[in-house]
Amino acid sequence: MSTPQTSRTPAVLDAAPVLAQAIRGGFVESVHRASVAVTSADGSVELELGSADDPVFPRSSNKPVQALAMVRHGLDIAPRHLALVSASHSGEDFHLAAVREILDGAGLTVADLQNTPDFPIDDQARLDWIRAGHDKQSLAQNCSGKHAGMLATCVAAGWDHTAYLELDHPLQRACDETLAELAGEPVAATAIDGCGAPVMAISLAGLARAFGRIASAAPGTDEARVADAIRSHPEYLGGSRRDVTTFIQGTPGAIAKDGAEAVYAVGLADGRGIAIKVADGGQRARAVILAAVLRRLGVETDALEALEDAPVLGHGEPVGSVVAVGI
């Protein structure tokens, strides 16, 4: 039997303060520890809860930065398609149609996708997909928009599209370089994401800094092109029933991206950035924590109630909620 590998637990997880409680019937049943970084328009850290400097894997929160790398290397697609390239889409019909459109525009098909086959992540879309007789497919997996964009970028740049997931592929090197540039720090580690593509680690401060820079980019820049696509088509970034979509719709000038293992990244129009990592990887606290951070910063948004809507159920009825503390 092999011995599991162990390594140092970074402070961003190990020293994270309790920032959310799950309350059932007036009794605190569970707590969630998290770290938060807020950066100013100049990139400096203006708020730190827990550790802002230790690296984390932002997971899908890296996607808008990866999309920027693709645009810089020749990806030229419609705004709604670019929002989908930045997405962890819900797998609704309009998402899947747009993936096909991106591939078709590059002279490719869904057979060229190399992301991990899966069902749609949206509950209703998944039921509809299964009822239609479909099994897990790369098309339905939430990262298929990103992978379609990666493939289309390879075609535009003249790169080998069959090897686009390799760590040393020009596309992946471009993603690494772009992330390091916007974060203002080198990539600390690289691994394989759930979809099969490389995922690069940076600090929460670096992640917040990158999102602030994209959100406040000057008109006409590649960064502004990505930000405008996300702001114009947030339903393609998430889905009809996603909190990230609701947040972008309700917050003028903002961009955002949720990520696996309870990461949330936000860029505000004034250049501030927000990055959150819940230490236990559980998703239920991340939107609640984001709402509390937005309140502390005085950010005007119509999305607060939706972000804070995290009921704890008993026999199918609300008997408590997940609430933010210490922010």
N, C-alpha and C positions, 0 to 999 in steps of 0.2 A: 504494500500500500504506500502510495506516495505521500509525503508530508506537505500539507498546505503551505504556500508561501505567505510570509507575514512581513510587514514593513511598518515603519513609524507612522502613527496616526497623526496627520498634520493638525496644527492648532486650529485651522479653520473648521475642523470637525471636533477635535478633542476639547478645545477650550471654548466652544460656542456656548453662549448664554441661552437660557430658556426664553424664547420669544413667542411661544404659543402654548395654550393649554386646551385640552379637550375636556369639556365640562358636561357631565351627565347628571341631570337631576340636582344641580347645584353642587356636585362633588367633582373635584378635579381627578379625572380618571387617568389621563396621560399628559405628557408634556413633549414639546418638540424644541430641540436646540437648533439654533441657526446663526449664521454669520451674515452680515450686511455691509456692503460698501457703497457709499455715495460719493461721486466725484464731481468737482466743479467744472465749469467750462474750460478752465486752463489745465484740467487733468489732475489737479491735486485732490487728495481725499478730504472731504469736508465732514463726513460722518462715517464712523467705523463702529460696528457692533460685532464683537467677536474678533476674528482676524481677517483683515483685508489683503494681506500680503502673501499668504500661503496659496499655492496653486490648487486648482480644482479642474476637473473635466467639465466644461460648460455643457457638454453633450449637444443637444440640438440648438441651444442658445448661440452656438457658433455659426449657425447657418446664414444669417444676414451678412456676416463677414466673409464667409465662403462664397456667397453670391457676389459680393463685391470683387473678390479675386477673379471670379468667372467673367464679370463684365469687363474688368481690366484686360482680360486676355481674349476678348472678341465675342463674348456672348451678347447677342443683340436680339432681344425678344420683347414681346408686348409687356406692358406693366403688370397685368394680372398674371402672366406667366412668370415674371421675375419675382413677384410675391410668392408664388408657389415654389419656386426654387429655394426661397428662404424659409420654407414652411415645414412643419410637421402636420401635414393636413389630416383631416378627419376621415377621409375616404368616401366623401359624398360624391354623387355622380358628376358634379361639375368639376371636382378636383381630378377625378380619373380621366375625364374628357380632356382637360387641359394638359395632363401629362402626355397623353397621346399626341396632342397638338405640338408640344415642344419637340417630341421625338420625330414626328412627321416632318417638321420644318428642317430638321437636320438630316433627313433621309434615313432615319432609323426607325425601329419598332420596339415594342415592349420586350421582345426577345433579347434586346441588347442590354436591358436593365440587369444589374448584378446585385441589387440590394436584396436583403433577406426576405423571402416570401412571408406574408402575414395576412391577417384579416384587417379590415378597417378598424381604427381605434374608437370611432364614435359608436355608441351603443346601437342606435337605430340603423346607421349605415352597415354595421356588422351583421345585424339580424337580416337586413334586406339582402345583403351579399350572400349569406349562407342560404337563405330561403330561395334564392335564384339558382342554387346548386353549385356555387363556386367554392373552391378550396382556397387555401392560402396562396397568394400570388404576390410577386414583386410589385405589380401595378398598384395593388390595394394597400401595401405597406406605407406608413406615413411619410417615409423619406423618399418616395419615388419621384417627387418633384425635384428634389435636390439632385438625385442621380440622373434624371433626365437632363437637368441643366449641366451637370458635369460632362455627360456624353456630348451634348450639343457644343459645349466649349471646346472639347477635344477636336471635334470636326472643324470648328471655326479656326482653331489654332494650328491645325495640321498635325495633331498629336495622335498617338495610337489610342483609340477609344476602347480597345479590348482589355487594356491594362490599367484603366483609369483609377483603380483602387489601390495600386501598388504604392508603398510609402515613398519611393523615389521617383514616382511619375511626375512630370513637369506640373501637372495640375495640382497635385498634393503639395509640392514644394511651393507653388504660388499661394495656396491657402495658408500654409505655415508662415510665409513671409508677410502676407497681408495682415494676418492676425497679430503677429509680433509688432508690425508697424503701428497699427491702430491702438493696440494695448499699451504700447510704449515699454515693452519688456519682451525678452525672448520667450519662446515656447518652452515650458519646463519639462514636458513629457508628452509622448505620443503613444496611443494605444488604438485598438480597433473598437469602433462604436457598434451599437446593436445592429445597425443596418449593413455593416461590413466596411464602411469607409473609415479612414483614419480620423481620430479625434485628438485635438491638441489641448493641452492643459495650460492655463494662465491663472493669475490671481483674480480674486473678485474685483479688486481695484482696476486691474487691467481690462476685465470684461466690461465694467461700468464705463471706463474711459472710452473703450471702443464704440459702445453704443451711443454715448454722448456725442462723439465725433461724427458718427453717421447721421444722427438725428439733426444736428445743427450745421451740416455741410452746406457750402455755398451752392446756389443754383447753378446747374450746368455741369457739376462734377459727377463722377461715377458714384461717389457716396450718396449724393442727393438723388441720383436716379434710383438707387436701392431704397432709400428712405421714402421717396415719393410713391414707389410701387407698393410698399407695405401700407402706407397711410391711405392710399386710394383703394386698395383691395385687401383689407384685413380678413375678409372671409376666406380668401385664398391662403393666407398665412396660417389660419387655424381652421375654423369651420363655423357652421351656423349656431352651434351650442357650446362655444369655447370661451373661457374667461379672457384669454389673450386677445381674441377678436373684440369682445365687448370693451376691454380696456382701451384698445387703439381707437375704436369708434367713438368713445366717450371722452378722449383726452386730446385736445387740439395739438397737433404738431408732434405727438409722441410716436415712437416705434417701440416694439417689445417682442420678445421671443421667450417662450417657455422651453424648458429642457428636462430630459429624464433625470432621475435621481434628485428631483425637487430643486432645480435651478430656475431662476427667473432673471431676465435682463431687460432693462428699460433704458431708452434714450429719450430725453426731453428736448423740446425745441430750443431751449436756452443753453443747451450744451451740457447740462448735468446728466450724469448716468447713474443708474442703480443696478446693483447685482446682489442676488440673494442665493444662498445655498442652505437648505435644511439638512442638518447633519445626518439624520437617519434615512434620508432619501425618500421619505413619505410625502406624497404630493398634496395632501389635504390642507397643510398649513401654509404653503408658499404664497397663495393669493391673499390670504388673510394678513400675512406679514407684509406683503407689498402694500396693501391698503393702509396699514398703520404707518408705514414709512412715508407714503404719499401725504397722509394727514400731517405728519410731523414736518414735512417739507413745505406744506401749504400749497400743494399742487392742486389746481382746479380740474376736476374730472367728474363726469356723470357716472363713472363706473364703480364708485366706492361701495355702494350697496351690493352690487353683483359680486365684487371681489370678496366682500365680507360674509357672503351667504354660504356658510359652511355648517349646516345643521348636523347634530349628532342624533341618530334615530333610535327609537325604541319601539318595536312592533310596528315599524313603518311610519311612525309619527315622530316629529321633532321633540326631543326631551332635553336638549341642551345644544351646545354649539362649540366650534373651535374658535377661540378668541386670541387676539394678540396681547402680549404683556411685555412690559419692560422696554417699550419703544417710545 
